[in-house]
Amino acid sequence: MCRPQYDLLRWMNIAGEVRILRQRGANDMKVGYSGEAGFVFVKNTMIAVGYNFQGYKDRDLTDYIYSTQGPYVTLG
C-alpha cells in the first residue's frame, strides 16, 4: 500500500492510495486505488470522505468481495 497525503490547510488535507494484493502461489494480483479529502474537526481527530475507484472481487474471499467501488467516509 502507498498513501501520499498533502496538507492543504491546518484543518484540511487530500490523499491518494494505491493497494496491491499479490498472491504468488496463485499467480494473481489485484490493484485498488482511491482519493479522499480529510477535515480535522477536533485536535488529532479527522473525518475523511473519499471515493474508491477500483475494488477487489474474488470468489475465494468472503462474500466474493474484498473491497467495493464507490464513496466512503472514515474517521481517524
VENFENNOR-V62887 format. One record per residue. N is the residue number from 1. RES is the residue in one small letter. PHI is phi in radians with two decimals (none if undefined). D_LAST is the distance of its C-alpha to the last C-alpha in Angstrom with 2 decimals. Layout:
N | RES | PHI | D_LAST
N | RES | PHI | D_LAST
This chain:
1 | m | none | 17.58
2 | c | -2.26 | 17.49
3 | r | -2.39 | 14.64
4 | p | -1.33 | 15.95
5 | q | -2.37 | 13.89
6 | y | -2.26 | 15.88
7 | d | -1.43 | 15.32
8 | l | -1.39 | 17.68
9 | l | -2.36 | 17.47
10 | r | -1.08 | 15.91
11 | w | -1.98 | 13.56
12 | m | -2.51 | 13.34
13 | n | -2.50 | 12.99
14 | i | -2.19 | 14.02
15 | a | -2.58 | 13.48
16 | g | -2.26 | 15.60
17 | e | -2.57 | 15.53
18 | v | -2.18 | 18.60
19 | r | -2.11 | 18.83
20 | i | -2.18 | 22.21
21 | l | -1.94 | 23.31
22 | r | -2.07 | 26.77
23 | q | -2.10 | 29.25
24 | r | -1.09 | 32.31
25 | g | -1.06 | 34.46
26 | a | -1.62 | 34.08
27 | n | 0.90 | 34.32
28 | d | -2.29 | 31.34
29 | m | -2.53 | 28.41
30 | k | -2.05 | 25.66
31 | v | -2.20 | 23.64
32 | g | -2.33 | 20.62
33 | y | -2.62 | 19.00
34 | s | -2.63 | 16.59
35 | g | -2.37 | 15.67
36 | e | -2.65 | 12.93
37 | a | -2.11 | 12.53
38 | g | -2.00 | 9.52
39 | f | -2.29 | 10.20
40 | v | -1.51 | 9.41
41 | f | -1.87 | 10.93
42 | v | -2.48 | 10.81
43 | k | -0.87 | 11.07
44 | n | 1.15 | 8.15
45 | t | -2.31 | 5.77
46 | m | -2.27 | 5.23
47 | i | -1.96 | 6.39
48 | a | -2.27 | 8.13
49 | v | -2.08 | 11.45
50 | g | -2.70 | 13.42
51 | y | -2.40 | 16.47
52 | n | -1.60 | 17.33
53 | f | -1.38 | 20.90
54 | q | -2.43 | 22.10
55 | g | -1.84 | 21.49
56 | y | -1.59 | 23.08
57 | k | -2.33 | 25.97
58 | d | -2.69 | 28.06
59 | r | -1.14 | 30.54
60 | d | -1.39 | 29.92
61 | l | -1.66 | 26.26
62 | t | -0.96 | 25.36
63 | d | 0.99 | 26.36
64 | y | 1.13 | 27.33
65 | i | -2.40 | 23.87
66 | y | -1.74 | 21.02
67 | s | -2.51 | 18.80
68 | t | -1.86 | 20.06
69 | q | -1.42 | 20.71
70 | g | 2.35 | 19.43
71 | p | -1.29 | 16.72
72 | y | -2.65 | 13.22
73 | v | -2.25 | 10.24
74 | t | -2.37 | 6.64
75 | l | -2.12 | 3.80
76 | g | -2.46 | 0.00
